[in-house]
Amino acid sequence: MQIYLPIAELPVNVLLVLVMGLAVGFISGMFGIGGGFLMTPLLIFIGINPAVAVASVASHVAASSFSGALNYWRRRALDVPLALMLLTGGLIGTTAGVWLFTLLRRLGQLDLTISLAYLILLCSVGGMMMVESVRAIMRARGGRPAEVRRPGSHLWIHGLPLKMRFKVSKIYVSVIPIWVIGFIIGFIGAIMGIGGGFLLVPALIYLIRVPTGVVIGTSMVLTLVTMTYATIIHAATNHLVDALLALILMIGGVIGAQFGARTGQRFSGEQLRLLLGLLVMMVGLRFAFDLVVQPHELFTVRSVEGQR
């Protein structure tokens, strides 16, 4: 069953897109992370323009984060002041990311930049996750305890000025690294169409020492606001958000997440991280393959903005 996407300007199989939404939703529910870093590459692989894929997936990620953020809000499992500090840097980073996105698109270098960014990010993150999970599995099989940092120990960022007390998270830390983390997540999300949860959650836990029970809901608030903001800017400046595509993906994602959450309960944390690391690495290697293989069409014709 073919359906024409008006913004992407190509027909796609609606069942294929729906299955992609189901699969990424299943993975998101299974591993407890946003699926933007997988959805955007999949859309690119089936022929959708990278710029349209990034802009459309941003709206999909924002919608997917809404229900999760609302759920954590009701459970009072998020730190509102911490989320506001993250948003201070996140909104600035999103604005900068959309500006660079528009500039690269005007120069004709956007597709290459997105591919290289995904290659570097996915291969590095996937590799680190695989190494860490394998070490954890080997420690568990050998009966050795996990290496835990002592509660009194601190990193250099805890000595920075402009400290603020966050009562829900029970931390007293400088807002400077929080602004920087928010800026980086917003910037990456605007360019790559990812919520950044798989980067934000470890950063808040290991760098800022935010409790695990609070960090997920807090990160969802940042993802919700920054991706909504990115969607609005992309739609207003670049006119690249394909609402029909995002709607189909959301339907599949919501359904798939329910089954993924149940399946994920059958695996240990180390096994889940290893599986996710392998999946992330495979997608990164696919980008590497596409960058070195000779395309079927050596030349393309594209209209340049501002020229006739």
KOLFIVO-504122 format. One record per atom (N, C-alpha, C): x, y, z. Coordinates in steps of 0.2 Angstrom, whole numbers, plus 5000, padded with zeros to 4 digits. Layout:
% residues N
XYZ/...
//
This chain:
% residues 308
500449945000/500050005000/500450065000/500450104995/500850164994/500550224996/500950274999/500650335001/501150384999/500950444997/501350494995/501550545001/502150555002/502350605008/502450675004/502050725006/502050785003/502750825004/502950825010/503650865011/504250825009/504250755010/504750715007/504750705000/504150714997/504150714990/504250654987/504050594990/504150534987/503650484990/503450434986/502950384989/503350334993/503050304998/503250255002/502750205004/502950145006/502550095008/502250105015/501650125016/501450145023/501550085028/501450025026/501549965030/502249965032/502749975028/503449975029/503650035035/503350095034/503450145039/503150125045/502550095045/502250075051/502650025055/502849975051/503349925054/503949955057/504250005054/504850035057/504650075063/504050105063/503850135070/503750085075/503450025073/503349975078/504049945081/504549935076/505149905078/505549955083/505550025081/505950075085/505550085092/504850085091/504550085098/504650025102/504649965099/504849905103/505549915106/506049935102/506749945105/506749995110/506350055109/506350105114/506050085121/505450045120/505150015127/505649965130/505949925126/506349875129/506949895132/507349955130/507949975133/507750045137/507150065136/507050125140/507350195138/507450195131/507750255128/507350285123/507450345120/507150365115/507350335108/506950335103/507150295097/507450345091/507450405093/507650455087/508350435084/508850405088/509450395085/509450335080/508850295081/508750235076/508350255071/507750295072/507250305067/507550355062/507950405063/508150445058/508650405053/509150365055/509450325050/509050275046/508550245049/508150205045/507750235040/507450295041/507150335036/507650355031/508250375032/508750385027/508950325023/508950265026/509050205022/508550195017/507950215018/507350195014/507250245008/507750295009/507750345003/507450415005/507250425011/506950495013/507550545014/507550605012/508050655012/508250665019/508850665021/509050665028/508850735032/508750785028/508450845031/507750835033/507350805029/506650785031/506650735036/507050685036/507050635041/507150665048/507650715049/507850745055/507250785058/507050825053/506450875055/505850835057/505650785054/505050745055/505150705061/505750675062/505850625068/505850675075/506050735074/506050775080/505350785083/504850795078/504150795081/503950725084/504150675081/503950605083/504250595090/504850615091/505250615098/504850655103/504650715101/504350755106/503650725108/503250705103/502650675105/502750615109/503250575108/503350515112/503550525119/503950585120/504150605126/503550635131/503050655128/502550685131/502250645137/502050585134/501650535139/502150515145/502750505143/503250485148/503350535153/503450605151/503550655155/502950665160/502350665157/501750665161/501750615166/501950555164/501850495169/502350515175/502950535174/503450545179/503250605183/502950655180/502650715183/502150695189/501750655187/501150625191/501550585197/502050555196/502350515201/502850555205/502950615203/503450665206/504150635206/504250605201/504950575200/505350615195/505250685195/505750725191/505850795195/506450825193/506750875197/506550945192/506050975194/505851035190/506451085190/506751115195/507251165195/507851135190/508051075191/508551045187/508351045179/507751025178/507451025171/507551095168/507351145172/507351215170/508051245168/508551225172/509251235171/509451205165/509251145164/509451105158/509151145152/508551165152/508151195147/508551265145/508851295150/509151355149/509651355143/510051295144/510651285139/510351245133/509851205134/509551165129/509151205123/508851255125/508451305120/508951345116/509551365120/510051395116/510451355111/510551295114/510851245109/510451225103/509751215105/509351195099/509351255094/509251315096/509351375091/509951375087/510551365091/511151355087/511151305082/510851245084/510851185080/510451195074/509851225074/509451235069/509751295064/510151335067/510451385063/511051355059/511451305062/511951275058/511651225053/511051195055/510651155050/510451185044/510251245045/509951285039/510551315035/511151325038/511751355035/512051295030/512051235033/512351175030/511951155024/511251165025/510751145019/510851195014/510951255015/511051305010/511751295006/512251275010/512851255007/512951195003/512351155004/512351085001/512751035004/512951045011/513350995015/512950965020/512350975020/511950945026/511950865026/511850835020/511750765020/512450735023/512950755020/513650725022/513750735030/513550795032/513650815039/513250765044/512650755042/512250715046/512450645046/512750615040/512950545040/513650545044/514050585043/514650585047/514550595055/514050635056/513850645064/513650575066/513150545063/512950485065/513450425065/513850425060/514450375060/514850385066/515050445068/515550455074/515150445080/514550465081/514150465087/513950385089/513650355084/513450285085/514050235086/514550245082/515050195083/515450205089/515550265092/515850275098/515450255104/514850275104/514350265109/514250185109/514150155104/514050085103/514650045106/515250065104/515850035106/515950035113/515850095116/515850105124/515350065127/514750065125/514250025128/514449945128/514649925122/514849855122/515449835126/515949875127/516549865131/516249865138/515849915140/515649915147/515249855149/514749835145/514349785146/514649715147/515149705142/515549645142/515949635149/516249695151/516649695157/516149675163/515549705163/515049695168/514849625169/514749595163/514549525162/515149475165/515749495163/516349455165/516449455173/516249515176/516349525183/515849485186/515249485183/514649445187/514749375186/515049345181/515249275180/515849255185/516249305186/516849285190/516749305197/516149325199/515949335206/516249395209/516549445205/516849505207/516349555208/516349595213/515849655214/515949705209/515449745207/515449805203/515849855206/516249895202/516649955204/516150005205/516150025212/515650085214/516050145216/515950205214/516350255216/516050275223/516550295228/516350315235/515950375235/515450375240/514950425240/515250495241/515850495244/516150565246/516650585240/516750545235/517150575230/516850625225/517250665222/516950715218/517350725212/517050755206/517450765200/517650845200/518050865196/518250935195/517650975194/517150955191/516551005190/516251025196/516250985201/515951005208/516351055211/516851075209/517251135211/517051205208/516651205203/516451265199/516051305203/516051375201/515651425205/514851415202/514451465205/513751465203/513351405205/513551385211/513151325214/512451335216/512051285215/511351285216/511151215219/510651225224/510451165228/509851135224/509851075222/509251045219/508950995225/508451005228/508150975233/507950905231/507550895226/507350825224/507850785222/508350805219/508950765217/509450755223/509350805228/509850795234/510550815232/510650865227/511350875225/511450955226/512050975227/512251045227/512851055222/512751075216/513151075211/513151145207/513651155203/513651215199/513251205193/512851265191/512451265186/512751265179/513451285179/513851285173/513851225169/514051165172/514051105168/513351085166/512851095170/512151085168/511951125162/512151185162/511951225156/512351195150/512951175151/513351145145/513051085142/512851035147/512550975145/511950985141/511451035144/510851055140/510951085133/511551125133/511651155126/511851095121/512351055123/512550995119/511950955117/511550935121/510950895120/510450925115/510350995116/509951025111/510251035105/510851055104/511251065098/511250995094/511450945097/511450875094/510750855091/510250865095/509550855094/509250895088/509450955087/509250995081/509550975075/510150955075/510550935069/510350865067/510350815072/510250745070/509550715072/509150755074/508450725075/508350675081/508850685086/508750635092/508650675098/508250635103/508150665109/508750675113/509250635112/509850635116/509750605123/509250565124/509150535131/509750485132/509950445127/510450395128/511150425130/511250495129/511750535131/511650575137/511050605138/510950645143/510850605150/510550545150/510450505156/511150485159/511650455155/512250445158/512650505161/512550565157/512950625159/512650645166/512050645167/511750665173/511950625179/511950555177/512050505183/512850505185/513250505180/513950495181/514350565182/514150615179/514450685180/514150725186/513450735185/513150775190/512950735196/512950675196/512650625201/511950635203/511550635198/510850645199/510550565200/510150555205/509850495206/509550465200/509550395199/509250365194/508550375194/508250375199/507450375200/507250445197/507650495197/507450565195/507650575188/508250545186/508550575180/508150555174/507750505173/507350485167/506850535166/506450545171/505850595170/506150665169/506750685172/506950755171/507250755163/507550705161/507850705154/507250705149/506650675151/506150675146/505850745145/505850785151/505650855150/506050895146/506750885146/507150925142/507050895134/506950835133/506850805127/506150835124/505650835128/504950855126/505050935123/505350975127/505351045126/505851065120/506451035120/506851045115/506651025108/506350965108/506150935102/505550965099/505050995103/504551035101/504751095098/505251125102/505551195099/505851185093/506251125092/506551115086/506151105080/505551065082/505051055076/504751115074/504551165079/504251225077/504751265072/505351275074/505851305070/505951275064/506051215063/506151175057/505551195052/504951185055/504351195051/504351275048/504551315053/504451385051/505051415046/505651385047/506251415043/506351365037/506351305038/506551255033/505951225029/505351225032/504751185030/504951115028/505251075033/505451015031/505050955036/504550975040/504250935044/503650895040/503750835039/503150795036/502750765041/502150805042/501650785048/501350715046/501250695040/501050625039/501450575040/502150585039/502650535041/502650525048/502750585052/502750585059/502150545062/501550555059/500950525062/500950455062/501150425056/501250355055/501750325060/502350355060/502850335065/502650335072/502250385074/501950385081/501450335083/501050315078/500550265079/500950195080/501450185076/501850115077/502250125083/502550175085/502950185090/502650175097/502050205098/501650195104/501450115105/501250085099/501050015100/501649975102/502249985098/502849945099/503149945106/503050015109/503350025115/503049985121/502449965120/502049925125/502349855125/502449825120/502749755119/503449755121/503849805119/504549815121/504749815128/504249855132/504349865139/504249795143/503849755140/503749685143/504249645142/504549645136/505149605134/505749615138/505849685139/506449705142/506549675149/505949665152/505949635159/506249565160/506349535154/506649465154/507349465154/507749525153/508449525152/508749565158/509349545159/509749585164/509949655161/510149695166/510449765163/511049755159/511449715161/512049705157/511949675150/511449625150/511249595143/510949645139/510549695142/510149745138/510649795135/511149815139/511649865137/512049835131/512249765132/512649735126/512249735120/511549715120/511149705114/511049775111/510949825115/510949895113/511549925109/512149905113/512749925110/512849895103/512749825102/512749795096/512349825091/511749845093/511249875088/511449945086/511749985090/511950055089/512550045084/513049995086/513649995082/513449965075/512949925074/512749905067/512549965063/512150005066/511850065062/512450105060/512850115065/513450165063/513850135058/513950065058/514350035052/513950045045/513350035046/512950045039/513050115036/513150165041/513250235038/513950235035/514450205038/515150195036/515150165029/514750115028/514650075022/514350125016/513850165018/513550205013/514050265011/514450285015/514950335014/515450315009/515650245009/516250225005/516050194998/515350164998/515150124992/514950174987/515150154981/514950204975/514250204974/513950264974/513150274973/512950244966/512350234965/512050214958/512050274954/511950334957/511950394952/512550434955/512950454950/513550484952/513450564953/512850584949/512750654950/511950664951/511850714955/511150734957/511050804955/510450824953/510250894952/509750914958/509950974960/509651004966/509551074966/508951104967/508851174967/509251204973/509551264972/509851304977/509451354979/509351364986/508951424988/509251484987/508751534985/508951604983/509251614976/509251554972/509451554965/508951524960/508951554954/508451534949/508751514943/
//
